[in-house]
Amino acid sequence: MGDNRGVMPLCMRGNMAENWKLWRARFENYLVASEVCKKDEKTQCAQLLHYIGDDGFKIYTTFKLLEGQQNKLRDLLQKFEEHFIGKENVAYERYKFFTYRQEEGESLEDFIIELKKKASRCKLEVLQDSLIVTMITCGIRNEAIRQRLLEDDTLTLVKKPDNKLRICLDPRDLNEKVLTYVKCYLDLDSSTENEVQNEQLNATSETSPNQESINRESSVSSEDMEEAFISRGKVTSSGRVTKPPQRLDL
């Protein structure tokens, strides 16, 4: 029923929830591109029922609509939404997510984006972020990055200001407890270790505004500790990493 000037009929095979989301987006785009959106709602509803196809029209005939709803585009779209989204197969979506692997020629960023899309349909709730990292570890083609992720489960993926995804220490773990843990892994020079201890003592005593400013400027920031953790490098008394951090840019 569709033609090259309109929208192809809704595909009734496969994942109907996904098919509907895509079809609806294309139909709404068509309304704007063709300027049908400027016409009355009755005409817009007729366009929807025309382009959705025979099977879609049959589904429409099963809707229990109140008087006047058949000529309200929002109401019709909502009825189709309830019909198709209700058929979302979570088990199938989770199967696709947990079996997905990075394909040859697929960039790492595209791989992660695709994993996030698949995860969003799995109703993973609070486990979503951690399971995405787990699936990156399982599905990534780069063995070096896989090993780095396996070495430490406190690492996570974050987006830096330069818009690159990087493997970093989870900022939520940058507290006093983890500082001790990090110091066990890092080859901190003695001046840095003494400085950190002195700053912790100073924090409990009264200091002048000027002294507080000096302490803040000389402290080792959480970002520098994060960089040092990734690179296995040293943090100097100025808060700088003594060798270029070997981040894993994605």
Residue pairs with C-beta under 8 A, 6 or more apart in sequence:
1 9
1 50
1 51
1 53
1 54
2 8
2 9
2 51
2 53
5 34
6 30
6 34
6 47
6 50
6 51
7 23
7 26
7 27
7 30
7 51
8 51
9 51
9 52
9 53
9 54
9 55
9 56
10 19
10 20
10 23
10 52
10 53
10 55
10 56
11 19
11 23
12 19
12 53
12 55
12 56
13 19
15 88
15 89
15 92
15 93
16 84
16 87
17 84
17 85
17 87
17 88
17 89
17 121
18 121
19 84
20 80
20 81
20 84
20 85
23 52
24 77
24 80
24 81
27 48
27 51
27 52
30 36
30 47
30 51
31 37
31 44
31 47
36 43
36 44
36 47
37 44
41 71
41 72
41 73
42 71
44 73
45 70
45 71
45 72
45 73
45 76
48 73
48 76
48 77
49 56
49 57
49 60
49 76
52 60
52 80
56 80
59 80
59 83
60 76
60 79
60 80
63 79
63 83
65 75
65 79
69 75
69 76
70 76
88 121
90 121
90 122
90 123
93 118
93 121
93 122
94 122
94 124
96 118
97 115
97 118
97 119
97 121
97 122
97 131
97 135
98 135
100 114
100 115
100 118
100 135
100 139
101 138
101 139
101 141
102 108
102 111
102 139
102 140
102 141
103 111
104 141
106 114
108 140
108 142
108 145
108 165
108 250
109 165
109 250
111 136
111 139
111 140
112 132
112 136
112 157
112 165
112 250
115 132
115 135
115 136
115 139
116 132
119 128
119 131
119 132
119 135
120 128
122 128
124 131
129 156
132 157
133 149
133 155
133 156
133 157
136 149
136 157
137 146
137 149
137 150
140 146
140 149
144 248
145 167
145 248
145 250
148 155
148 167
148 248
149 155
149 167
154 169
154 170
154 173
154 178
155 167
155 168
155 169
155 170
155 230
156 167
156 168
156 169
156 170
157 165
157 166
157 167
157 168
157 250
158 165
158 166
158 168
158 171
159 165
159 166
160 166
164 249
164 250
165 249
165 250
166 230
166 247
166 248
166 249
166 250
167 230
167 247
167 248
167 250
168 226
168 230
168 247
169 178
169 182
169 225
169 226
169 229
169 230
171 222
171 226
174 222
174 225
174 226
179 196
179 225
182 225
182 228
182 229
183 193
185 229
185 232
186 228
186 229
186 232
186 233
186 234
186 235
187 232
187 233
187 234
188 234
188 235
189 234
189 235
189 236
189 237
191 236
191 237
192 220
192 234
192 235
192 236
192 237
195 218
195 219
195 220
195 237
196 219
196 220
199 215
199 218
199 219
202 211
202 215
203 215
207 215
218 237
218 238
218 239
219 239
220 235
220 239
221 239
224 235
224 239
224 240
224 241
225 235
227 233
227 241
227 245
227 247
228 234
228 235
228 241
228 245
230 245
230 246
230 247
230 248
231 241
231 243
231 244
231 245
231 246
231 247
232 246
233 241
233 242
233 243
233 244
233 245
234 241
234 242
234 243
235 241
235 242
236 242
